[in-house]
Amino acid sequence: MTTVPCWARVCLPLAPYADGYRAELERLGYTPLTAAAHVRLMAHLSRWLAREGLETSELTPATVDTYFVYRRAAGYVNERTARALRPLVGYLQHLGVVSAWVPAAATTPVEQLLVRYRDYLTTERGLAQTTVALNVRLVQPFLLERANKTEDDVDLERLTAGEVAAFVVVQCRKRPRSAQRIVTALRSLLTFLYLEGVIDQPLATAVPSVAGWTLRGLPQALEADQVVALLASCDQQTSTGRRDLAILTLLFRLGLRAGEVAALGLDDIDWRLGEITVWGKGNRRDRMPLPADVGEKIVAYLRNGRPAAAQGRTVFVRAQAPYRALSTGAVTTAVASAGRRAGIGVVHAHRLRHSAATAMLRGGGSLSDIGQALRHVRPLTTAIYAKVDTEALRALARPWPGEAA
């Protein structure tokens, strides 16, 4: 039995935009049932705006927050946060009915300092926005702690190495799994503060190091039959299966990172030359050959999988509307799902990168070749793969003394 969508009647003030919004949802690929739910939310919002005496142009972040407080209090169990209104607000902004939402201006000393730090990471360091956001989030508690000691400013002029070390110890005890990342972010902040002249000592060197041992582990590569099972788990009769097969093939054959696959754009593929442009860490740009089998999997997805209503120019997009670019996390999730289907268990995307390197090594490739293929900046990063080359290591092993021991 097919469920028939229930379309709500939208009254003023949003009534003039209801038909156009419904057509926009259809164009973006929403199913009739999902589109009907969005129109019902639009109708409810419109009734609330009318009751509050507000016009469509007064739909601001503050207004939306107030609306959802009312909606939650009224007992609604669906569409309870501002995220549910993103499609409608985006549509109204595109029409020019609602002004673009500008982030609130930084007002406190901590907020202003974080804005400058964010700009430094973006412009001077060239870091990805996800890395910038993580750094800002991790160092915020440090600045807030310093701000609590004064009323109107962030107390950094009298900052000492001992206070830096004490903060790290407390934070790492609270979040031991994030210890290394906290230390890295704090060193970055202190370097920025020194360059800006906020502090007069290079206190980045005062940040304690987290215990660790270089090359202490082994790369967790998949066996050849496991890779075959992983690829075979993708149903090539479905668009999602064709997409995931192309993603897995890119990860294994070219050793790409999950973020690099997510960022791959249609304009990054040169079909005539058989090359792709990979945007790596630190906005590094590399051109790589595109093997025929990898190209075939991408073409199969582009022709019979990628939605016509896809937004943007990224190769891989969501399987459900709105058809936006896949995130790095979504690529990782696709790999993990394939691992469960193949009976291997949860497989992280980076294991396919390790598998690509190990396969090259077993095929006679040198560590230098692997470093170039994986685009490692430092040879030491590639050195860990020497530990899986048992034949080469056999010559280094000392003979067993036997009974003489």
SVG drawing of the C-alpha trace seen along z (x, -y; Angstrom):
<svg xmlns="http://www.w3.org/2000/svg" viewBox="-5 -45 82 73">
<polyline fill="none" stroke="black" stroke-width="0.4" points="0.0,0.0 1.4,-3.4 1.3,-6.2 -0.2,-9.3 1.5,-12.5 -0.6,-15.0 0.0,-18.5 -0.7,-21.3 -2.3,-24.6 0.1,-27.5 -1.5,-30.7 -0.1,-34.2 2.7,-35.4 4.5,-32.5 1.5,-31.6 3.0,-33.4 6.0,-31.1 4.4,-27.7 4.0,-26.5 7.5,-27.6 9.0,-26.0 7.2,-22.7 8.5,-22.8 12.0,-23.5 11.9,-20.5 10.9,-18.4 13.7,-19.7 16.2,-19.0 15.1,-15.3 13.0,-15.1 10.5,-12.3 6.8,-13.4 6.5,-12.3 9.5,-14.2 8.6,-17.3 5.1,-17.2 6.7,-17.2 8.7,-20.3 5.6,-22.1 3.8,-21.2 6.6,-22.8 6.4,-25.8 2.6,-26.1 3.2,-25.8 5.9,-28.5 3.6,-30.7 0.8,-30.5 3.2,-31.3 4.6,-34.3 1.1,-35.6 0.2,-35.2 3.3,-37.1 2.6,-39.8 5.9,-39.1 6.6,-39.4 8.7,-37.0 11.5,-39.5 11.8,-39.3 12.9,-35.6 16.2,-35.9 18.3,-33.4 16.8,-34.9 13.3,-34.6 13.9,-31.0 15.2,-30.1 12.2,-31.6 9.9,-29.7 11.5,-26.4 11.2,-27.1 7.5,-27.5 7.3,-24.4 9.0,-22.2 6.9,-23.5 3.8,-22.7 4.8,-19.1 5.9,-18.5 8.3,-15.5 9.6,-16.1 11.4,-19.1 12.4,-20.6 15.6,-22.4 16.7,-25.2 18.3,-22.6 14.9,-21.6 14.3,-25.0 17.5,-25.1 15.8,-24.2 13.1,-26.8 15.4,-29.6 17.8,-28.9 15.0,-29.1 13.7,-32.4 17.2,-33.8 17.7,-32.8 14.5,-34.8 15.8,-37.7 12.8,-37.7 15.1,-36.9 18.5,-38.6 21.5,-36.4 22.3,-35.4 25.5,-37.0 27.3,-35.3 27.0,-37.3 29.9,-39.7 32.5,-38.8 31.9,-40.9 33.9,-39.4 37.7,-39.5 37.9,-35.7 35.6,-35.8 37.7,-38.5 40.9,-36.7 39.5,-33.4 38.4,-35.2 42.0,-36.5 43.4,-33.0 40.9,-31.5 42.0,-34.0 45.7,-33.1 45.1,-29.4 43.2,-30.0 45.3,-32.6 48.8,-32.1 48.8,-28.3 46.4,-27.4 44.6,-24.7 41.3,-23.1 38.2,-24.5 37.5,-21.3 41.0,-21.5 40.6,-25.2 37.3,-24.6 38.8,-21.8 41.8,-23.9 39.5,-26.8 37.3,-24.5 40.2,-22.9 41.9,-26.1 38.7,-28.0 38.7,-26.5 42.3,-27.8 41.3,-31.3 38.1,-31.2 40.1,-30.1 42.4,-33.1 39.4,-35.4 37.8,-34.3 40.7,-35.9 39.8,-39.4 36.6,-41.2 37.3,-42.9 40.3,-41.2 42.1,-37.9 45.0,-37.7 47.8,-36.6 50.6,-39.1 51.5,-37.4 51.1,-33.9 53.8,-31.5 55.2,-28.2 53.9,-26.5 50.4,-27.7 50.5,-26.3 51.8,-22.9 49.2,-22.8 46.3,-23.4 47.6,-20.6 47.8,-18.1 44.2,-18.9 42.8,-18.7 44.6,-15.5 43.3,-13.8 39.8,-14.8 40.2,-13.7 43.1,-11.2 42.1,-10.1 42.3,-13.7 45.6,-14.5 47.8,-14.6 45.3,-16.8 44.9,-19.2 48.7,-19.6 49.0,-20.3 46.2,-22.9 47.7,-24.7 51.1,-24.9 49.6,-26.4 47.7,-29.0 50.8,-30.0 52.8,-30.3 50.1,-32.7 50.0,-34.7 53.8,-35.1 53.8,-36.2 51.0,-38.7 53.0,-40.1 50.3,-39.2 52.9,-37.3 56.5,-38.1 57.9,-34.6 57.7,-31.6 55.7,-29.5 54.8,-26.9 58.0,-25.1 56.5,-24.9 53.7,-22.7 54.4,-19.2 54.6,-16.3 52.3,-13.4 54.1,-10.1 54.4,-8.3 56.8,-6.1 57.5,-6.6 56.8,-3.5 55.6,-1.6 52.8,0.2 52.2,2.1 50.0,0.8 46.7,2.7 46.4,3.6 43.6,5.9 44.4,9.2 43.8,9.5 40.7,11.7 39.3,9.2 39.7,6.4 37.9,8.5 35.1,9.2 34.8,5.5 34.5,4.4 32.0,7.3 29.8,6.2 28.7,3.1 25.4,3.7 26.2,2.4 22.5,2.5 21.8,-0.5 23.1,-4.0 24.4,-3.9 26.3,-0.7 27.9,-2.1 28.9,-5.2 30.4,-3.2 32.3,-0.9 33.9,-3.9 34.9,-5.3 36.4,-2.0 38.3,-1.6 39.8,-5.1 40.8,-4.5 42.5,-1.2 44.0,-1.7 45.3,-5.2 45.7,-5.2 43.7,-8.4 42.5,-9.8 38.8,-9.9 38.8,-13.7 40.5,-13.7 37.8,-11.4 35.1,-13.6 36.7,-16.7 37.2,-15.2 35.5,-17.4 34.2,-16.8 36.7,-19.4 39.6,-17.5 39.4,-14.7 41.1,-15.0 39.6,-12.2 41.7,-13.0 45.0,-12.7 43.8,-10.1 44.8,-12.1 43.1,-13.4 44.0,-16.3 44.0,-15.5 43.7,-18.2 45.6,-17.0 46.6,-18.3 47.5,-21.9 45.8,-22.7 48.5,-20.6 47.7,-19.9 49.0,-16.8 48.3,-15.3 48.0,-11.5 47.4,-9.0 43.9,-7.6 44.0,-3.8 41.5,-2.5 39.6,-0.3 39.2,-3.3 38.0,-5.5 35.4,-2.8 33.9,-2.7 33.7,-6.5 32.0,-6.7 29.5,-4.0 28.5,-6.1 28.4,-9.4 26.2,-7.9 23.9,-5.7 24.1,-6.9 24.9,-10.5 21.5,-12.4 20.8,-14.9 19.7,-17.3 23.1,-17.1 24.2,-20.4 27.8,-21.5 30.6,-20.0 31.9,-17.3 31.9,-13.8 30.3,-12.0 27.1,-13.3 24.5,-12.1 22.2,-9.3 19.1,-11.2 18.0,-14.8 19.3,-17.3 22.0,-15.9 25.0,-17.8 28.6,-16.8 29.6,-13.8 31.5,-14.7 34.7,-13.0 32.7,-11.3 30.2,-10.0 33.1,-8.4 34.3,-6.7 30.8,-5.5 30.5,-4.0 33.7,-2.0 32.6,-0.9 29.2,0.3 31.0,2.2 33.2,3.9 30.1,5.1 28.4,6.4 31.6,8.3 31.8,9.9 35.1,8.3 33.8,6.0 34.2,2.3 36.9,1.1 38.2,-2.5 39.0,-4.3 42.7,-4.7 43.1,-0.9 42.6,-0.9 45.4,-3.4 47.6,-1.0 46.4,1.8 47.4,-0.1 50.9,-0.7 51.3,2.9 50.2,4.2 52.8,1.9 55.5,3.2 54.6,6.8 54.6,6.1 58.2,5.0 57.8,1.3 60.3,-0.6 59.7,-2.7 60.5,-5.8 57.8,-4.7 55.3,-4.3 56.1,-7.7 55.5,-9.3 52.3,-7.4 50.9,-8.3 52.3,-11.8 54.1,-11.7 56.0,-14.9 58.5,-13.1 60.3,-9.9 59.9,-8.9 56.1,-8.6 56.7,-6.0 59.3,-4.1 56.7,-2.2 55.9,-0.1 59.4,1.4 58.1,3.4 55.7,5.4 58.4,6.4 59.4,9.6 61.6,10.8 63.8,7.7 63.9,7.8 65.0,11.5 68.5,10.4 68.7,8.2 67.6,10.9 70.4,12.5 70.7,16.3 69.0,18.2 71.8,19.6 69.9,22.8 71.5,25.1 74.4,22.7 72.1,20.3"/>
</svg>
